[in-house]
Amino acid sequence: MSTPTGKPITGERTWPEESRIIRKWIEDHPVLLAALAFFLPSSGLYHFVADGNVPLEIASSDAIAALPMLLTRVSFLVIMLCALFVLPALMMFEGAIREPDGRLRVLPRYLPVRLRKLLQWWGTLALPGLMIVAAVIADTAFNIQGSWLVGAAIGVSMVVFTLITRRIRRGAHKAPIFSEFMGFALAACAVQMMAALLAMQLSLRYVDDSTSTGRVAALLTGAVIAVAALQITIVVVIEDTSQHAGFVRQGFIAALLVVAVAFTYPHSGAALTSIALRDSASGGHQCVTLQLAADAANFGMLIDSKPTANGRTVSLKLLSNLGGVYLARIHGDTDATVYRIPTEKVVGIAPCKK
C-alpha cells in the first residue's frame, strides 16, 4: 500500500537505520548516561535504607559494593522496557508509509480497517501469554505430572504466532516463511513470552492460598491482555509522533524515563532495590529458613521451637547479603527488628514450606 506522497518501507530496512539513530544518541550523551548510571542505583539504595528502616550505612564499602549489581538491574529494566516498546512496532512496520513530514504511517487510515487491524495485532501479541496461562491453569487444575504441557504451549505458540504475523503483516506472506522474517517473528514471540511472564508474576502478588483457580486464571489472563493493549497503544503513539525521532530512540528514552522515575520515587525505588538485594541474598525466595551452625548460640531467639524444625530458624525475609552479613526480618511479623546474621554462621538456606 502506497501513496503518491509516501514512500513504502519495510521493518527490515528500518531496523539498521533506527539502530544508527539510537547508537548516535548514546554516543552524544555519555555524561548524562554516566550520571544516571551512578544516580539511579544510589537513589534506589538510599530509599531502601530510609523507607525500609534498614540499618545499613549508605556510604559504607558494603553499600557501594552493591551499586554494580543495582546498575545491572537498572540496565536490564531499561532494555526490557525498550524491547517491549519497540518490538511490536517493528513487527507492524512491514509496508509502513514514510510521509513527507517524516512521520511513519503504520496503520490504515480508514477507521473500520484501522480498528480491525488493531484488534488483529492485539490478539496476536496476547496469544503467547494466553497459551502459557492456559497451560499453567490446566497443569494446576488437572495435576498433570511434569512441565511438558507448558513446554508444548511455548512451542505451539511460537509456530502459531509466526504464521499469524506472516498473515496479517503487510507483504510478509509473499516472502518464503523460512527467511529472515521467521527469525524476526520468533524473537518477537520470545519477548512477548517474557513480557507475559513478567505481568503474570506481578499479578500473582495479589493471590493467596484461598484464591480460587478461576480467579487466578482471570487475573493472569487480564494481565496478559493488558500488556498487549499497552503495546498497541505505544505503537499508535509512536506512529503519531514518529516525525520527531526514531522509534527505537523513542522507546529507549521512554524506558529510561520510566526507570528513572521509579528509582527516584521513594516507595518504588525502595521496592525495586529491595527485590534486587533480596533475590541476590535468598536466591529469589521471599521467605526462607536458615540452618545455623552449632556455635550460633546468639541466635536462639530465631530458632523454630517446633519439634519438626530440626533446629532451623523461623520463616525469615532476607533483606540483603552485604559484607558477609545477612540482614533479615521475621517473615510476616509486624516487628520491624532487623537481625544481623554472619554468613559463616549459616550452613543452609531453604525456601519456606507452603
Secondary structure, DSSP 8 states (H G I E B T S, - for coil): ---SS-EE--HHHHHHHHHHHHHHHHHH-HHHHHHHHHHHHHHHHHHHHHHHT----TTSHHHHHHHHHHHHHHHHHHHHHHHHHHHHHHHT-TT-EE-TTS-EE-S-SSHHHHHHHHHHHHHHHHHHHHHHHHHHHHHHHTT-SSSHHHHHHHHHHHHHHHHHHHHHSTTGGGS-SSSHHHHHHHHHHHHHHHHHHHHHHHHGGG--TT--HHHHHHHHHHHHHHHHHHHHHHHHHHHHHTTTS-HHHHHHHHHHHHHHHHHHSHHHHHHHHHHHHHHHHHTS-SSEEEEE-TT-GGGGGGB--SGGGTTBB--EEEEEEETTEEEEEETT-S----EEEEGGGEEEEEE---
